[in-house]
Amino acid sequence: METTKKIKKSVLKRQKKEAAKVAASKGPVQAKLNNVPTSTRKMRLVADIIRGKRVNEALGILKYQAKQGARKLEKLVLSAVADWQAKNTEIRVEDADLYVKEIFVDGGRVLKRLRTAPQGRAYRVRKRSNHVTIVVAALNAPTAAPVEVKTEAEEKSTQTKKASAKKSTASKSKAKEKAN
């Protein structure tokens, strides 16, 4: 029989924080969906709903959204999460606290077709498409650069250097006063 080793909660918290720092250092992940056959305007309505939301919340919203582009965006968010997981293999997605950092919809190609009209004329029909780009990142990413920790010996050496620099400038100023 194998015995399992219990891990303290404090150790688990520390491991989770370290994993989040590693994930943040690897950065956000971008996923694209090109030539979606809906208009840009319709897709932007759905994209605006999930912008800035956490991934789990965004997926819940998209699953029950009745708008046309919701199914496509749901698949795109899942794809971005899978890409993030592939990039950060040592961290579980549940622990990472991912969110939709950016999402934008650009116009794609326009297919021009003709529809018959009365009296031998024809009306032009523009079948629009769009390109969707989504950026997913970890929420608890450190924003500042890591701070260097100095040892006590290094601090003492820097203090002595500063003190000796002050003494030398003071002795130089006294020498100038004597010369005048």
FENHU-V224087 format. One record per run of one state. SS is the DSSP state (helix for helix, strand for strand, loop for the rest). FROM is the first residue (numbers start at 1). TO is the last residue. If there is no record, write none. Layout:
SS | FROM | TO
SS | FROM | TO
//
This chain:
loop | 1 | 8
helix | 9 | 26
loop | 27 | 28
strand | 29 | 36
loop | 37 | 39
helix | 40 | 50
loop | 51 | 53
strand | 54 | 54
helix | 55 | 63
loop | 64 | 69
helix | 70 | 87
loop | 88 | 92
helix | 93 | 96
loop | 97 | 97
strand | 98 | 116
loop | 117 | 117
helix | 118 | 120
loop | 121 | 121
strand | 122 | 138
loop | 139 | 151
helix | 152 | 179
loop | 180 | 180
//
